[in-house]
Amino acid sequence: MLKVYAANWCPHCKKTVKFLEENNIKFDYIELEEQPQETVKLIIDANGGDDWVVPTLEFNGCWRPGKVYRENELRKDLKDMGVI
C-alpha cells in the first residue's frame, strides 16, 4: 500500500491527501513528526540525505521525495511508481 509520510501543518501534504482521497487511492498516512528516529532517517535518505521533506511517498520500495504539490506531476509519479 502507498505510504504518505506527511505533517499535519503542511499545505502540500493536505493537497496530496485530498488528491488521493478524491481519486480513491488507498494509502497509509504517517505523521512524520510522531515517528521514531529510524523512520525519520529513512525519509531524510529518500530526500537526499540532508533533511526530511514532506510529503514523501513510498510504494513497494519505490520512493518519491517530498515535492511541492502539482496535480499533473503527482499523477505521473504515481503512475511511474505503479500506484495507479
C-alpha positions in Angstrom: 0.0 0.0 0.0 1.1 3.6 -0.7 2.6 5.3 2.4 2.3 9.0 2.7 4.9 10.5 5.2 3.5 13.9 6.0 3.0 16.7 8.5 -0.4 18.0 9.5 0.7 21.6 9.1 2.0 21.1 5.5 -0.3 22.5 2.8 1.3 20.3 0.1 0.6 17.2 2.3 -3.0 18.3 2.7 -3.4 18.7 -1.1 -1.7 15.4 -1.8 -4.0 13.6 0.7 -7.1 15.3 -0.8 -6.0 14.2 -4.3 -5.5 10.6 -3.2 -8.9 10.5 -1.5 -10.7 12.1 -4.4 -9.2 9.5 -6.7 -9.9 6.6 -4.4 -6.3 5.7 -4.0 -5.8 3.8 -0.8 -2.9 4.9 1.4 -1.5 4.9 4.9 -1.0 8.4 6.3 2.1 8.6 8.6 2.6 11.7 10.7 6.3 12.1 10.4 6.9 14.2 13.4 5.4 11.4 15.6 7.7 8.7 14.2 10.9 7.2 15.7 14.3 8.4 14.6 14.8 5.3 12.4 11.8 6.2 10.3 12.8 9.9 10.1 16.2 8.8 8.9 14.6 6.8 6.0 12.7 9.9 4.9 15.9 12.0 5.2 17.7 9.5 3.0 14.9 9.4 0.5 15.2 13.2 0.2 18.9 13.3 -0.5 20.4 12.9 3.0 20.3 16.5 4.3 16.8 16.9 5.8 13.3 15.5 5.7 10.8 16.9 3.2 7.1 16.1 3.1 5.0 14.7 1.6 7.4 11.9 0.9 5.7 8.8 -0.7 6.7 5.2 -0.7 5.2 2.3 -2.6 6.8 -1.2 -2.7 10.2 0.2 -2.1 9.9 3.0 -4.7 10.3 6.4 -3.2 9.0 9.8 -4.3 10.9 12.6 -2.4 8.9 15.5 -0.9 7.7 17.9 -3.6 5.5 21.0 -4.0 2.0 19.8 -4.9 1.4 19.8 -8.6 -1.5 17.6 -9.6 -0.2 16.5 -13.0 3.3 15.8 -11.6 1.8 13.8 -8.7 -0.4 11.8 -11.1 2.6 11.0 -13.4 4.8 10.0 -10.4 2.1 7.7 -9.1 1.8 6.0 -12.5 5.6 5.6 -12.7 5.6 4.1 -9.2 2.8 1.6 -10.2 0.3 3.0 -7.7 -2.2 3.8 -10.5 
